[in-house]
């Protein structure tokens, strides 16, 4: 019987289909271009191969091709009737995620991994900044990711994918030295691995090694296919290091060349959230002339995320529409309030307060922005994403403090962050806070 790279049986008699499927899975696990083509070839070799269909459905989902994703997942379910119990369970879990049934997918995945711990694709959907744990609304999702990795670590050893995500999980849980060491080890095991490069970039960012992080990505990214779905996000990481260095023009150039909506082959959630957050950071830092970019990213958000539901997109929707003055923000807030009343807004009131705080800040009402953002920051992890992505809201609160003349409050928050990691930008803000707080004669 054919097997996958983790030695799990595959219900296909075609050696070629199995080989293409293994290639597709490796491309997905390394965030490398080619998974779509590999799964399509596997299906062409064996149209009855259920796992190839569900892998293709997952890619449709990531690209926000919802109807295609659900149709292919339904087909995979039918085909899995003649597959092994492990494959049937795998298909059901992935289909639940595709059909927007995250709680079912999470409980199914956790149970599945107790019996089949080396089913890496099932483990992978729980992990990462956009995984099921991160978007569950729970405040301890970073700890949950690390816990499940450590629970199953003995089954993976030095597997390049697993070491990548073990390192990432340690970094996001605050174990920066361990996270960086593991991410560097993963890069040594397989350099053609954007997930490891991404994890290492986060570790360097959290440790304040901005220039080394920029140098690493500048040397590594030329070998990375620009069609791979993490390429734009890794460029976003380069832009963050330029922002920290005060190079606003360089960061804006990164946005224009790699991130802004322009028929890019990246998942819409990445394009929208990276674009809106980078523009907001540039605005906080004093960059002018961003109005055309704001209109562009707001239009993109209204096209791909027209209704509330994807809460990480919703809080970024607030950034874009607050800066353009669009009436769409008020409509989105009403939708979020309705979802909260029905218990469907997983991050709860925090997501709404973050949106309202952003609007107040954009309107110049710093006192109201502070009133809304201060309590929401304590619940910030509930929106998902990474520490680096969520830091934007704390940045906004610091600037609101400074603009409101509350230098001591700004200095306290900046000091806490400098204790966590050194940052040239935070040091500049610290000096500004001290000037604001200084007694005047």
Order of alpha helices (4+ residues) and beta strands (2+ residues): alpha-alpha-alpha-alpha-alpha-alpha-alpha-alpha-alpha-alpha-alpha-alpha-alpha-alpha-alpha-alpha-alpha-alpha-alpha-alpha-alpha-alpha-alpha
